[in-house]
Amino acid sequence: MKLNLNQQRGLWWTISGALILAGIISMALSWNQYQAPLKPGLDFTGGTRLQLERDCSQPDNCKTPIQITDIRQILDEQKLAESSVQVIGQDAQGVAIRTKDLNQEERTKLTEALTTKLGQLDVEKSQIDTVGPTLGKQLLASGLLALLVSFAAIIVYVSVRFQFDYALFAIVALFHDVLITMGFFSILGLTRGVEVNSLFIVGLLTIIGFSVNDTVVIYDRVRENLKYGAKRSISETVDIAVNQTLGRSINTSLTTGLPLIGIYIFGGETLKDFALTLIIGFAAGAYSSIFIASTLLAWWRQRKERGSYMTATDSSPEEI
C-alpha cells in the first residue's frame, strides 16, 4: 500500500475539521447544560466516598469474594447508577464507592442495603466521608497545568531535535487528538450521561505521549530523506517518509489498541471509560501523525519555498 497524502490533503483536513467542529458544538451545548465542556464526574464536583469491608471474624461472612455486579444492582435500586465502584482488600472482601453527595438518610439507606447483601460489615475498617468541590477544582487545575507543561516540553524537545516548524505542527496534531477525544466524550456526556474524572486527564496525557512519539518517527524519516535523498519536492519527500514508516505506525496502533479493546470489554466499569479514552485518542493520534502533522509540514515548507522564490525574482539582478 502506497499513500499519496499531499495530493488529497484537503480531504484529510476536511475530515478532521468536521470531527473537531462537531465536538466543539457538543462542548458548547454541554457548557449550557453542565457549565462545563464535558459532563464532570465526582472528582470535579465532589460527592460521598464509602469504603466498606466485611467483618471476617463472623462465621461464613467471607466465604466468597464481593461481586461488583451485586454492588451495581444495589446502586441501581438506590438510583445511584452513575457511581464508581471498585472491589478492594485481601480476597476481595471490601468495596470502595464514589457517588453523588448523600445526606444522612440516604447514607443510612445505602449502607443498610449493602449490609443486607454483603453480610456484617467491619465498623473499624469502614468509613464514609465527603469529597468537597474544592478538591475537584484542585484536581482540574492540576490536570490542566500538567497538559500545558507537557505541551511546552514537547515544543522545546521537537524544536531542539528538528526545527521550530516541526514542533509547531506536532503541537497542532496533539491539539487535534485532544479536541477529538474531548468532543467524543462531550457527545457521550450529552447522549448517554458519561462523566469524566481524573482518569480522563491521565488518559489525555497518555494520548499526547503516544501521538507525539509516532509524529517524531515520521519527522525523523523526513529529515533523513531531506538530508541524504535525491532532490525531490517536499511533498514527495513527506509522502515517501510516511510510506516508509506506515507499516510501523499500523503495527504499533494495532498492538496497542487490541489490549485496550480487551480492557474495555472485560475490565469492568471502573476501567471501561479510561480504556475508551485511550482507544479514541490513540486512533486520532495515529491519524493525525500520518495525515495531519506530515501534510501540514509539507504545505508550510512549500509556502516558504514559494515565498523565497518570489522574493528572489522580485529583486534586481545586482541584488541577486
Salt bridges, closest charged atoms under 4 A:
ASP43 OD1 - ARG98 NH2 2.85
GLU82 OE2 - LYS39 NZ 3.37
ASP129 OD1 - ARG49 NE 3.23
ASP165 OD2 - ARG301 NE 2.64
ASP177 OD1 - HIS176 ND1 2.99
ASP214 OD1 - ARG248 NH1 3.27
ASP220 OD1 - ARG161 NH2 3.55
ASP220 OD1 - ARG223 NH2 2.77
